[in-house]
Amino acid sequence: MYAYLKGEITHLTPAFLTLEVNGIGFHLHIPLSTYTAIKGKEKATLYTHFNVREDAHTLFGFATQVERSMFVHLISVSGVGPSTAQLLLSSMTADEIRAAIIGEQAHILQRAKGIGPKAAKQIILDLKDKMTREAPDGPVLLPGAAVDNTVREEALTALIALGFNRITVQKALNQIAKELPATARVEEMIKAALKYMA
């Protein structure tokens, strides 16, 4: 219904805000990441999602289109409502959620309040293919990975050039990144990934 709203922030909390647009105050629920992005600003442009239920019509706002897209994906999963999706986006970035889904790392999704083992598995089951199709060229980096991101990307590119499947390589790199030291070189990462995939 609304693509975005641009206006003056008249009230701001970590969970919601009031955005005045041409004399009308819109109440928008926001994740913590959006709060952090707009804190201290007088005006903002928020990408919106209008959620309609029998008992409530709720407007959600996001600092980026990527966040909004992730929110829409999350609420499409059976058992994941808008509040849970908002909490998940408050706990992790959209990229971290995408990485956890593609890497089938249910335990990472479970770090968010309200996400149990069943919900985490359902999110992965329903969204993995969509996430893979939407961003096949983006590096999948899990939060807290020890190895330097540039090294990971070089290793990923090299292994794909050798003919390995991107998703298989990404899973392998996600796994071995936990075991290798932060100072690991590209060659070490490639060798470890080849052993893991053997």
N, C-alpha and C positions, 0 to 999 in steps of 0.2 A: 504493500500500500504506500509506504513512504520509503524512498531510496536513501535519503539522508536529510538531516536537519542542520541548519547553520544559524547560529544565533549567540546570544549573550548568556553566560552561565550566571544564574541568579542564586543558586544554592547547589552545594556540592558536598557529597559524603562518599566514602569508599564503596558504597553499594548502589547509590542512585544520585541523580542530579535533576535540577530543573533548568531547562534551556528555554529562554524566551526568544521566540521567533515571530517578528512582526506583531508584538503585543500579546501573543498567546504563549502561555507557559506550558511546556511539555515535560511531563515527569518520565524520565528514562531510567531503567535499571541498567547498571553497568558492571562489568568485571573490574577487578582491582587493577589490571593492566591498563585499562582505559582511564581510570582514576589517576594513575601515576603519569600517564601521557598528557593529561590536560590540567593537572594540578598547577595552580598559580596563574592560569590563563584567564582572561576575561571573556574571550569568545572562543567558540569551538565549532567544528563541523563533525557531526557524528553520523556514522552509517547505521541505519536502523533496521530492526526486525519487529514487526507487529504480530504478537502472539495472541490468538483468539481461542478462548475456551468458553464453555457454557457459563462458568461462574466468574470469569475475568477477561478483560482485554488489557494486555500489558505491552508496553513499548520498551524495547531493549536498544541500547546504544553502544557503539563500538568505535574506537579510535581509528581502526583500519578495516578495509574491506576483507582482509585475510581473516581477522578475528570474527567478523560477522559470518563469513562463509563457514568457518569451523563451527560456530555456534549452530548454524542451520543444519550442518551435517550431524552434529551431536544430538540435537533434539529429534532427528529423524530415526534415531535408534530406539527400539522398543524398551521402555523402562527408564529412559533418560529424559527428564523434563527440563524446562527452561532454567529452573533454579539450580539443578545439578550441573547443567552445561555452564551456567554462569560461575559456579564454584570451581569447576574444572579449569575454566579460562582465567580464574583468579589465582589458581595454584601454579599453572604452567603457561608458557607461551603457546601460541597456535603451532609454531614449528616443533616445539617439544612434544606436543600432543600427536602431531602427524608422525614424528619419528618413532614415538612409542607404539603407535598403531601399526605402521609399516614393519617395524622390528618385532612386532608381537610381544611387546614388553608390558604385559598386564600389570605387573607389580608397580610399574611407574605410574600408571593411570590410577592405581589404588591409593596413591599418596594423597589424592584429593578427597576431601571430606564428602561422604555420600556415595562414593564409588567403591563397591565391594567387588569380590572376585567374579561374581556372575555378571555384573554390569560391565566390568572391564573386558571380559571375554566377549560379551555381546557387541560392545563398541568395536573391538578388533574384527570380529566376524562380519559385521555389517559395513564397516568403513574401509577396511584394508585395500580392497580393489579400487574404490573411488579415490583414496588418497594417492595410491600408486599411479593411477591414470592422470590425475590432476597435476602432479608435480614429479614426473619421471626423471627430470634432469637435475632436480635439486638434491644436494647432499642430505642424507638422513643422518643427523647427528643427535645422539642422545644426551640429555642433560648430565653434566658431571663427568663427561668423558675426559680421560686423563691426557690422551694423545692430542697433539696440536692439530687443529682443523685443516690447515694447509697440507700437512702430511697425509691426513686421511683422504683428502680430495685427490691428491696425486696418486695415492695407492689405489683408490677407486677407479680413476681414469685408466691407470695402467692395467688393472685386472680386467676391466671391460674391453680394453684394446686386445687383450689376450683371448677374448672370446667368451668370458664368463658372463652369466646373467647378472644384471644390475642388482636385482633384489637379493639374490643369493650372496653376492659380494657385500652388499650393505649389511646383511645379517651377520656375516662373518666378521666384518670390521667392527660392528657394534659390540660383538662378543669379545674379540681379542683386545679391543681398546681398553677394556677393564683390566686386563692382565699385563699389558705392556707399560713400561715407564713413560712418563710424559716426554722424555728426550728421545723416544724411539725414532729411527730414521725410516724413510720410505721403504728401503730395501727390507728392513726387518719386519715391517708391517706386511709387506707383500708375501714374504716367506711364511710368516705366521698364518696369514689368510689362506695361502695355498695348502698348508698342513691341515688347517681347520676344515677346508672344503673337500679334502681328499677322501 
